[in-house]
Amino acid sequence: MDPFKGQGGIQMLLTAEQEAQHIVSMARNLRTQRLKQAKEEAEKEAAQYRSHMEDEYQKSISETTGSSGSNVKRLEEDTEAKINHLKTSTSKVSSEVVDMLLKKRTGNNK
């Protein structure tokens, strides 16, 4: 009967080894699934953060553009006012300048 006990012991060891391999295999599969899940969660979180930061950036750009747009408009209005002032001043003194030049011209010929 000793030979059967030896065979039974070997069979028990083989069965235990197979069970251990099965347990290790299941643990690896669970670990792989958890890693995939963690990666998906991290990607989702990164996408949300990226979206939030993009919204903040667009908001700051629109605020900056809005204020610079009003600055540009104000500068254009100021420039137009100065041009109109110069045109008015020029038209007022142009006749005086022409008269002065004519006087100088006629005064030098005599």
Secondary structure by P-SEA (a helix, b strand, c coil): caaaaaaaaaaaaaaaaaaaaaaaaaaaaaaaaaaaaaaaaaaaaaaaaaaaaaaaaaaaaaaaaaaaaaaaaaaaaaaaaaaaaaaaaaaaaaaaaaaaaaaaaaaaac
